[in-house]
Amino acid sequence: MDDFFSALMQHTFLQTAVATAILASIGCGVMGSYVVVKRIAFLAGGIAHSVLGGMGAAVYFGYEPLHGALPAAVAAALLIGWVRLRWRAQEDTLISALWAIGMAIGVLFIAKAPGYQADLMSYLFGNILLVPEESLWFMAALDLLLLTIVAAYHRQFLAIVFDEEFARLRGVPVGFFYLLLLVLVAVTVVLLIQVVGLILVLALLTLPAAVAGHYVHSLGRMMLIATVLGALLSVTGLALSYGPDLPAGPVIILLAGGAYVLSAIATQLLGRRRARLAATRGAWQGETRA
């Protein structure tokens, strides 16, 4: 890791990679918390994998892949949200079909792109070291948009995340805010594609928030911890992958997965210990009263 930090002071592309990780972690922490609490990871996965269709179309017509990713992600979010609201009995099958169709369209566009030079693997698994500096402004704008909307409608999002029926009784337009929430998840997916690619984006979206959820019960604190944890995992994974010349995306996900597993084990052990202490204390108090 010493080599990485030495190189970080000298090479612009590494500084850009670190900035990319931090910008992506903002969306990861905020929207990932909603995804984990609402338990819509499957829907988020459908959105993420449908994005390849837009990226492939952008490559085919000579545009930057990321410019096709955003409209494709938003369209997929609206379509998947509409399916979920209208056909709940068949939503799993329909979302799986949209998931597969989006990826198939993307592969076909990329395969037929004139003068095709792009690396499909970098779209699927990410390549944070090749993110251009211009993309940082695009990502910062997406983060600003995301945070502005969340700040403006946080109470409505809370209502639909925890109890849709209660929100509907209070007059909250549940359908509108549910679709808006999925659109924001789509924006976050586009942010994370730069870091870990389409295949691994769901893990980075959910794992930091899931770890944070082990220790806090406030959604605001969960977002903050998940954001910080996402940034730490991303930068650490980037540093660990630099020396051995490993793909950064999979290393980041391995760290996130390891952190989640260790946190889950620690939470279980602490819970059992507290239960034993409570039982022992209760028995001691009963004997004292007797």
C-alpha positions as YAML, in Angstrom:
chain: A
units: angstrom
residues:
- id: 1
  name: MET
  ca: [0.00, 0.00, 0.00]
- id: 2
  name: ASP
  ca: [2.99, 2.31, 0.49]
- id: 3
  name: ASP
  ca: [3.61, 2.17, -3.26]
- id: 4
  name: PHE
  ca: [0.02, 3.24, -3.87]
- id: 5
  name: PHE
  ca: [0.19, 6.31, -1.63]
- id: 6
  name: SER
  ca: [3.54, 7.31, -3.10]
- id: 7
  name: ALA
  ca: [2.12, 7.00, -6.61]
- id: 8
  name: LEU
  ca: [-1.03, 8.86, -5.54]
- id: 9
  name: MET
  ca: [1.05, 12.00, -4.97]
- id: 10
  name: GLN
  ca: [2.49, 11.79, -8.48]
- id: 11
  name: HIS
  ca: [-0.16, 10.42, -10.85]
- id: 12
  name: THR
  ca: [-3.30, 12.30, -11.81]
- id: 13
  name: PHE
  ca: [-5.18, 9.15, -12.85]
- id: 14
  name: LEU
  ca: [-4.91, 7.77, -9.30]
- id: 15
  name: GLN
  ca: [-6.15, 11.04, -7.82]
- id: 16
  name: THR
  ca: [-9.09, 10.88, -10.24]
- id: 17
  name: ALA
  ca: [-9.77, 7.29, -9.18]
- id: 18
  name: VAL
  ca: [-9.86, 8.24, -5.48]
- id: 19
  name: ALA
  ca: [-12.18, 11.18, -6.23]
- id: 20
  name: THR
  ca: [-14.41, 8.81, -8.23]
- id: 21
  name: ALA
  ca: [-14.59, 6.41, -5.28]
- id: 22
  name: ILE
  ca: [-15.57, 9.20, -2.89]
- id: 23
  name: LEU
  ca: [-18.23, 10.65, -5.21]
- id: 24
  name: ALA
  ca: [-19.71, 7.20, -5.82]
- id: 25
  name: SER
  ca: [-19.79, 6.50, -2.08]
- id: 26
  name: ILE
  ca: [-22.13, 9.43, -1.47]
- id: 27
  name: GLY
  ca: [-24.85, 7.86, -3.58]
- id: 28
  name: CYS
  ca: [-23.91, 4.42, -2.26]
- id: 29
  name: GLY
  ca: [-24.47, 5.48, 1.36]
- id: 30
  name: VAL
  ca: [-27.63, 7.52, 0.89]
- id: 31
  name: MET
  ca: [-29.58, 5.42, -1.59]
- id: 32
  name: GLY
  ca: [-28.15, 2.12, -0.42]
- id: 33
  name: SER
  ca: [-29.74, 2.74, 2.97]
- id: 34
  name: TYR
  ca: [-33.15, 3.16, 1.36]
- id: 35
  name: VAL
  ca: [-32.62, 0.01, -0.71]
- id: 36
  name: VAL
  ca: [-31.65, -2.08, 2.35]
- id: 37
  name: VAL
  ca: [-34.45, -0.80, 4.60]
- id: 38
  name: LYS
  ca: [-37.09, -1.07, 1.85]
- id: 39
  name: ARG
  ca: [-35.70, -4.46, 0.77]
- id: 40
  name: ILE
  ca: [-35.73, -3.67, -2.95]
- id: 41
  name: ALA
  ca: [-32.29, -5.03, -3.81]
- id: 42
  name: PHE
  ca: [-33.78, -7.24, -6.52]
- id: 43
  name: LEU
  ca: [-35.39, -4.22, -8.18]
- id: 44
  name: ALA
  ca: [-32.10, -2.33, -7.94]
- id: 45
  name: GLY
  ca: [-30.35, -5.29, -9.58]
- id: 46
  name: GLY
  ca: [-32.83, -5.21, -12.44]
- id: 47
  name: ILE
  ca: [-32.16, -1.51, -12.96]
- id: 48
  name: ALA
  ca: [-28.39, -2.01, -12.83]
- id: 49
  name: HIS
  ca: [-28.27, -4.79, -15.40]
- id: 50
  name: SER
  ca: [-30.70, -3.08, -17.77]
- id: 51
  name: VAL
  ca: [-28.26, -0.16, -18.02]
- id: 52
  name: LEU
  ca: [-26.00, -2.14, -20.37]
- id: 53
  name: GLY
  ca: [-28.55, -1.58, -23.14]
- id: 54
  name: GLY
  ca: [-28.14, 2.19, -22.91]
- id: 55
  name: MET
  ca: [-24.37, 1.96, -22.67]
- id: 56
  name: GLY
  ca: [-24.23, -0.29, -25.73]
- id: 57
  name: ALA
  ca: [-26.46, 2.09, -27.71]
- id: 58
  name: ALA
  ca: [-24.24, 5.03, -26.76]
- id: 59
  name: VAL
  ca: [-21.12, 3.18, -27.93]
- id: 60
  name: TYR
  ca: [-22.87, 2.19, -31.18]
- id: 61
  name: PHE
  ca: [-23.83, 5.79, -32.00]
- id: 62
  name: GLY
  ca: [-20.43, 7.19, -31.02]
- id: 63
  name: TYR
  ca: [-21.18, 8.67, -27.58]
- id: 64
  name: GLU
  ca: [-19.61, 8.12, -24.17]
- id: 65
  name: PRO
  ca: [-21.07, 4.97, -22.53]
- id: 66
  name: LEU
  ca: [-21.95, 6.89, -19.37]
- id: 67
  name: HIS
  ca: [-24.14, 9.28, -21.37]
- id: 68
  name: GLY
  ca: [-26.27, 6.34, -22.44]
- id: 69
  name: ALA
  ca: [-26.26, 4.79, -19.00]
- id: 70
  name: LEU
  ca: [-28.24, 7.56, -17.27]
- id: 71
  name: PRO
  ca: [-31.31, 7.64, -19.57]
- id: 72
  name: ALA
  ca: [-31.32, 3.83, -19.71]
- id: 73
  name: ALA
  ca: [-31.17, 3.58, -15.92]
- id: 74
  name: VAL
  ca: [-34.02, 6.08, -15.47]
- id: 75
  name: ALA
  ca: [-36.15, 4.34, -18.11]
- id: 76
  name: ALA
  ca: [-35.49, 0.95, -16.50]
- id: 77
  name: ALA
  ca: [-36.37, 2.34, -13.05]
- id: 78
  name: LEU
  ca: [-39.69, 3.74, -14.27]
- id: 79
  name: LEU
  ca: [-40.55, 0.56, -16.16]
- id: 80
  name: ILE
  ca: [-39.61, -1.76, -13.29]
- id: 81
  name: GLY
  ca: [-41.44, 0.47, -10.80]
- id: 82
  name: TRP
  ca: [-44.54, 0.46, -13.00]
- id: 83
  name: VAL
  ca: [-44.39, -3.34, -13.29]
- id: 84
  name: ARG
  ca: [-44.08, -3.67, -9.52]
- id: 85
  name: LEU
  ca: [-47.04, -1.36, -8.88]
- id: 86
  name: ARG
  ca: [-49.28, -2.95, -11.53]
- id: 87
  name: TRP
  ca: [-48.37, -6.65, -11.58]
- id: 88
  name: ARG
  ca: [-47.16, -7.65, -8.14]
- id: 89
  name: ALA
  ca: [-48.15, -11.27, -8.69]
- id: 90
  name: GLN
  ca: [-45.75, -11.57, -11.62]
- id: 91
  name: GLU
  ca: [-43.15, -8.94, -10.76]
- id: 92
  name: ASP
  ca: [-40.27, -11.38, -10.17]
- id: 93
  name: THR
  ca: [-40.63, -12.95, -13.62]
- id: 94
  name: LEU
  ca: [-41.16, -9.65, -15.43]
- id: 95
  name: ILE
  ca: [-38.22, -7.91, -13.72]
- id: 96
  name: SER
  ca: [-35.99, -10.91, -14.48]
- id: 97
  name: ALA
  ca: [-37.03, -10.66, -18.12]
- id: 98
  name: LEU
  ca: [-36.27, -6.92, -18.26]
- id: 99
  name: TRP
  ca: [-32.92, -7.62, -16.55]
- id: 100
  name: ALA
  ca: [-31.95, -10.17, -19.23]
- id: 101
  name: ILE
  ca: [-33.34, -8.16, -22.16]
- id: 102
  name: GLY
  ca: [-31.41, -5.03, -21.15]
- id: 103
  name: MET
  ca: [-28.12, -6.92, -21.00]
- id: 104
  name: ALA
  ca: [-28.78, -8.73, -24.28]
- id: 105
  name: ILE
  ca: [-29.53, -5.45, -26.09]
- id: 106
  name: GLY
  ca: [-26.33, -3.93, -24.72]
- id: 107
  name: VAL
  ca: [-24.16, -6.85, -25.83]
- id: 108
  name: LEU
  ca: [-25.67, -6.74, -29.34]
- id: 109
  name: PHE
  ca: [-25.10, -2.98, -29.69]
- id: 110
  name: ILE
  ca: [-21.51, -3.25, -28.45]
- id: 111
  name: ALA
  ca: [-20.78, -6.19, -30.75]
- id: 112
  name: LYS
  ca: [-22.01, -4.25, -33.80]
- id: 113
  name: ALA
  ca: [-20.47, -0.89, -32.87]
- id: 114
  name: PRO
  ca: [-18.42, 0.47, -35.82]
- id: 115
  name: GLY
  ca: [-14.70, 0.43, -35.09]
- id: 116
  name: TYR
  ca: [-15.41, -1.26, -31.76]
- id: 117
  name: GLN
  ca: [-12.51, -0.68, -29.39]
- id: 118
  name: ALA
  ca: [-14.20, -0.64, -25.99]
- id: 119
  name: ASP
  ca: [-13.60, -3.38, -23.47]
- id: 120
  name: LEU
  ca: [-16.83, -5.09, -22.44]
- id: 121
  name: MET
  ca: [-15.20, -6.33, -19.25]
- id: 122
  name: SER
  ca: [-14.67, -2.75, -18.06]
- id: 123
  name: TYR
  ca: [-18.43, -2.15, -18.32]
- id: 124
  name: LEU
  ca: [-19.29, -5.36, -16.50]
- id: 125
  name: PHE
  ca: [-16.67, -5.23, -13.74]
- id: 126
  name: GLY
  ca: [-15.62, -1.57, -13.79]
- id: 127
  name: ASN
  ca: [-12.23, 0.05, -14.27]
- id: 128
  name: ILE
  ca: [-11.87, 2.90, -11.84]
- id: 129
  name: LEU
  ca: [-8.33, 3.66, -13.05]
- id: 130
  name: LEU
  ca: [-9.60, 4.64, -16.52]
- id: 131
  name: VAL
  ca: [-12.26, 7.13, -15.40]
- id: 132
  name: PRO
  ca: [-11.61, 10.45, -17.25]
- id: 133
  name: GLU
  ca: [-11.44, 13.67, -15.26]
- id: 134
  name: GLU
  ca: [-14.46, 15.04, -17.15]
- id: 135
  name: SER
  ca: [-16.61, 12.29, -15.63]
- id: 136
  name: LEU
  ca: [-15.98, 13.70, -12.15]
- id: 137
  name: TRP
  ca: [-18.10, 16.76, -12.96]
- id: 138
  name: PHE
  ca: [-20.85, 14.51, -14.28]
- id: 139
  name: MET
  ca: [-20.74, 12.39, -11.11]
- id: 140
  name: ALA
  ca: [-20.67, 15.48, -8.87]
- id: 141
  name: ALA
  ca: [-23.74, 16.85, -10.66]
- id: 142
  name: LEU
  ca: [-25.57, 13.54, -10.14]
- id: 143
  name: ASP
  ca: [-24.63, 13.57, -6.43]
- id: 144
  name: LEU
  ca: [-25.90, 17.13, -6.06]
- id: 145
  name: LEU
  ca: [-29.17, 16.24, -7.79]
- id: 146
  name: LEU
  ca: [-29.60, 13.17, -5.61]
- id: 147
  name: LEU
  ca: [-28.89, 14.97, -2.32]
- id: 148
  name: THR
  ca: [-31.15, 17.89, -3.23]
- id: 149
  name: ILE
  ca: [-34.13, 15.64, -3.95]
- id: 150
  name: VAL
  ca: [-33.53, 13.49, -0.85]
- id: 151
  name: ALA
  ca: [-33.32, 16.60, 1.35]
- id: 152
  name: ALA
  ca: [-36.52, 18.01, -0.14]
- id: 153
  name: TYR
  ca: [-38.60, 14.82, 0.15]
- id: 154
  name: HIS
  ca: [-36.93, 12.84, 2.94]
- id: 155
  name: ARG
  ca: [-40.13, 12.65, 5.04]
- id: 156
  name: GLN
  ca: [-42.12, 11.26, 2.11]
- id: 157
  name: PHE
  ca: [-39.41, 8.71, 1.36]
- id: 158
  name: LEU
  ca: [-39.38, 7.67, 5.03]
- id: 159
  name: ALA
  ca: [-43.13, 7.14, 4.91]
- id: 160
  name: ILE
  ca: [-43.08, 4.86, 1.87]
- id: 161
  name: VAL
  ca: [-39.95, 3.00, 2.99]
- id: 162
  name: PHE
  ca: [-41.37, 2.02, 6.39]
- id: 163
  name: ASP
  ca: [-45.14, 1.84, 5.82]
- id: 164
  name: GLU
  ca: [-46.74, 2.39, 2.42]
- id: 165
  name: GLU
  ca: [-50.28, 1.87, 3.68]
- id: 166
  name: PHE
  ca: [-49.91, 4.45, 6.45]
- id: 167
  name: ALA
  ca: [-48.38, 6.90, 3.94]
- id: 168
  name: ARG
  ca: [-51.33, 6.34, 1.61]
- id: 169
  name: LEU
  ca: [-53.79, 7.02, 4.44]
- id: 170
  name: ARG
  ca: [-51.94, 10.26, 5.22]
- id: 171
  name: GLY
  ca: [-52.45, 11.41, 1.62]
- id: 172
  name: VAL
  ca: [-48.88, 10.83, 0.39]
- id: 173
  name: PRO
  ca: [-48.85, 10.01, -3.37]
- id: 174
  name: VAL
  ca: [-47.13, 6.67, -2.81]
- id: 175
  name: GLY
  ca: [-46.86, 5.71, -6.48]
- id: 176
  name: PHE
  ca: [-45.11, 8.96, -7.44]
- id: 177
  name: PHE
  ca: [-42.59, 8.88, -4.61]
- id: 178
  name: TYR
  ca: [-41.94, 5.17, -5.08]
- id: 179
  name: LEU
  ca: [-41.06, 5.77, -8.73]
- id: 180
  name: LEU
  ca: [-38.96, 8.80, -7.75]
- id: 181
  name: LEU
  ca: [-37.08, 6.64, -5.22]
- id: 182
  name: LEU
  ca: [-36.30, 4.10, -7.94]
- id: 183
  name: VAL
  ca: [-35.13, 6.87, -10.27]
- id: 184
  name: LEU
  ca: [-32.69, 8.03, -7.57]
- id: 185
  name: VAL
  ca: [-31.51, 4.43, -7.19]
- id: 186
  name: ALA
  ca: [-30.93, 4.45, -10.96]
- id: 187
  name: VAL
  ca: [-28.80, 7.59, -10.63]
- id: 188
  name: THR
  ca: [-26.77, 5.86, -7.92]
- id: 189
  name: VAL
  ca: [-26.27, 2.82, -10.14]
- id: 190
  name: VAL
  ca: [-24.74, 5.08, -12.80]
- id: 191
  name: LEU
  ca: [-22.39, 6.52, -10.17]
- id: 192
  name: LEU
  ca: [-21.27, 3.08, -9.01]
- id: 193
  name: ILE
  ca: [-20.79, 1.66, -12.51]
- id: 194
  name: GLN
  ca: [-17.63, 3.75, -12.75]
- id: 195
  name: VAL
  ca: [-16.19, 1.99, -9.70]
- id: 196
  name: VAL
  ca: [-17.23, -1.68, -9.85]
- id: 197
  name: GLY
  ca: [-19.19, -2.16, -13.08]
- id: 198
  name: LEU
  ca: [-22.66, -3.53, -13.75]
- id: 199
  name: ILE
  ca: [-22.16, -7.03, -12.35]
- id: 200
  name: LEU
  ca: [-20.89, -5.92, -8.94]
- id: 201
  name: VAL
  ca: [-22.83, -2.68, -8.49]
- id: 202
  name: LEU
  ca: [-25.56, -4.28, -6.39]
- id: 203
  name: ALA
  ca: [-23.05, -5.45, -3.78]
- id: 204
  name: LEU
  ca: [-21.50, -2.00, -3.31]
- id: 205
  name: LEU
  ca: [-24.96, -0.43, -3.22]
- id: 206
  name: THR
  ca: [-26.20, -2.64, -0.39]
- id: 207
  name: LEU
  ca: [-23.28, -4.01, 1.67]
- id: 208
  name: PRO
  ca: [-22.01, -0.77, 3.32]
- id: 209
  name: ALA
  ca: [-25.59, 0.16, 4.24]
- id: 210
  name: ALA
  ca: [-26.25, -3.35, 5.55]
- id: 211
  name: VAL
  ca: [-23.15, -3.16, 7.77]
- id: 212
  name: ALA
  ca: [-24.24, 0.25, 9.08]
- id: 213
  name: GLY
  ca: [-27.70, -1.17, 9.80]
- id: 214
  name: HIS
  ca: [-26.16, -3.66, 12.24]
- id: 215
  name: TYR
  ca: [-25.21, -0.85, 14.63]
- id: 216
  name: VAL
  ca: [-27.64, 2.07, 14.20]
- id: 217
  name: HIS
  ca: [-31.40, 2.34, 13.92]
- id: 218
  name: SER
  ca: [-31.60, 5.91, 12.66]
- id: 219
  name: LEU
  ca: [-31.80, 6.14, 8.87]
- id: 220
  name: GLY
  ca: [-29.82, 9.40, 8.85]
- id: 221
  name: ARG
  ca: [-26.94, 7.85, 10.83]
- id: 222
  name: MET
  ca: [-27.13, 4.76, 8.68]
- id: 223
  name: MET
  ca: [-26.64, 6.90, 5.57]
- id: 224
  name: LEU
  ca: [-23.67, 8.72, 7.09]
- id: 225
  name: ILE
  ca: [-21.91, 5.55, 8.26]
- id: 226
  name: ALA
  ca: [-22.60, 3.77, 4.96]
- id: 227
  name: THR
  ca: [-21.15, 6.72, 3.01]
- id: 228
  name: VAL
  ca: [-17.96, 6.77, 5.07]
- id: 229
  name: LEU
  ca: [-17.66, 2.99, 4.98]
- id: 230
  name: GLY
  ca: [-18.22, 2.89, 1.23]
- id: 231
  name: ALA
  ca: [-15.45, 5.46, 0.70]
- id: 232
  name: LEU
  ca: [-13.05, 3.58, 3.00]
- id: 233
  name: LEU
  ca: [-13.72, 0.24, 1.31]
- id: 234
  name: SER
  ca: [-13.38, 1.71, -2.18]
- id: 235
  name: VAL
  ca: [-10.12, 3.55, -1.51]
- id: 236
  name: THR
  ca: [-8.66, 0.61, 0.45]
- id: 237
  name: GLY
  ca: [-9.61, -1.81, -2.32]
- id: 238
  name: LEU
  ca: [-8.03, 0.50, -4.87]
- id: 239
  name: ALA
  ca: [-4.82, 0.67, -2.81]
- id: 240
  name: LEU
  ca: [-4.64, -3.11, -2.29]
- id: 241
  name: SER
  ca: [-5.20, -3.82, -5.98]
- id: 242
  name: TYR
  ca: [-2.61, -1.32, -7.21]
- id: 243
  name: GLY
  ca: [0.60, -3.18, -6.26]
- id: 244
  name: PRO
  ca: [-0.29, -6.67, -7.55]
- id: 245
  name: ASP
  ca: [-2.07, -5.12, -10.59]
- id: 246
  name: LEU
  ca: [-5.45, -6.69, -9.77]
- id: 247
  name: PRO
  ca: [-8.85, -5.42, -10.99]
- id: 248
  name: ALA
  ca: [-9.95, -2.86, -8.41]
- id: 249
  name: GLY
  ca: [-13.70, -3.57, -8.63]
- id: 250
  name: PRO
  ca: [-13.60, -7.21, -7.47]
- id: 251
  name: VAL
  ca: [-11.10, -6.35, -4.71]
- id: 252
  name: ILE
  ca: [-13.44, -3.63, -3.41]
- id: 253
  name: ILE
  ca: [-16.37, -6.04, -3.40]
- id: 254
  name: LEU
  ca: [-14.35, -8.72, -1.59]
- id: 255
  name: LEU
  ca: [-13.53, -6.18, 1.11]
- id: 256
  name: ALA
  ca: [-17.17, -5.11, 1.35]
- id: 257
  name: GLY
  ca: [-18.34, -8.72, 1.50]
- id: 258
  name: GLY
  ca: [-15.74, -9.56, 4.16]
- id: 259
  name: ALA
  ca: [-16.76, -6.53, 6.21]
- id: 260
  name: TYR
  ca: [-20.41, -7.59, 6.03]
- id: 261
  name: VAL
  ca: [-19.72, -11.20, 7.04]
- id: 262
  name: LEU
  ca: [-17.51, -10.18, 9.96]
- id: 263
  name: SER
  ca: [-20.05, -7.59, 11.07]
- id: 264
  name: ALA
  ca: [-22.90, -10.12, 10.90]
- id: 265
  name: ILE
  ca: [-20.90, -12.64, 12.97]
- id: 266
  name: ALA
  ca: [-19.93, -9.99, 15.52]
- id: 267
  name: THR
  ca: [-23.53, -8.81, 15.80]
- id: 268
  name: GLN
  ca: [-24.76, -12.37, 16.40]
- id: 269
  name: LEU
  ca: [-22.09, -13.02, 19.06]
- id: 270
  name: LEU
  ca: [-22.80, -9.72, 20.81]
- id: 271
  name: GLY
  ca: [-26.53, -10.43, 20.71]
- id: 272
  name: ARG
  ca: [-26.07, -13.85, 22.30]
- id: 273
  name: ARG
  ca: [-23.75, -12.44, 24.95]
- id: 274
  name: ARG
  ca: [-26.24, -9.73, 25.85]
- id: 275
  name: ALA
  ca: [-29.02, -12.31, 26.02]
- id: 276
  name: ARG
  ca: [-26.97, -14.49, 28.38]
- id: 277
  name: LEU
  ca: [-26.09, -11.49, 30.56]
- id: 278
  name: ALA
  ca: [-29.75, -10.45, 30.68]
- id: 279
  name: ALA
  ca: [-30.80, -13.99, 31.62]
- id: 280
  name: THR
  ca: [-28.10, -14.20, 34.31]
- id: 281
  name: ARG
  ca: [-29.07, -10.79, 35.70]
- id: 282
  name: GLY
  ca: [-32.74, -11.78, 35.75]
- id: 283
  name: ALA
  ca: [-31.98, -15.04, 37.58]
- id: 284
  name: TRP
  ca: [-29.77, -13.21, 40.11]
- id: 285
  name: GLN
  ca: [-32.47, -10.62, 40.78]
- id: 286
  name: GLY
  ca: [-35.02, -13.40, 41.24]
- id: 287
  name: GLU
  ca: [-32.84, -15.16, 43.79]
- id: 288
  name: THR
  ca: [-32.20, -11.89, 45.62]
- id: 289
  name: ARG
  ca: [-35.93, -11.18, 45.92]
- id: 290
  name: ALA
  ca: [-36.54, -14.72, 47.15]
...
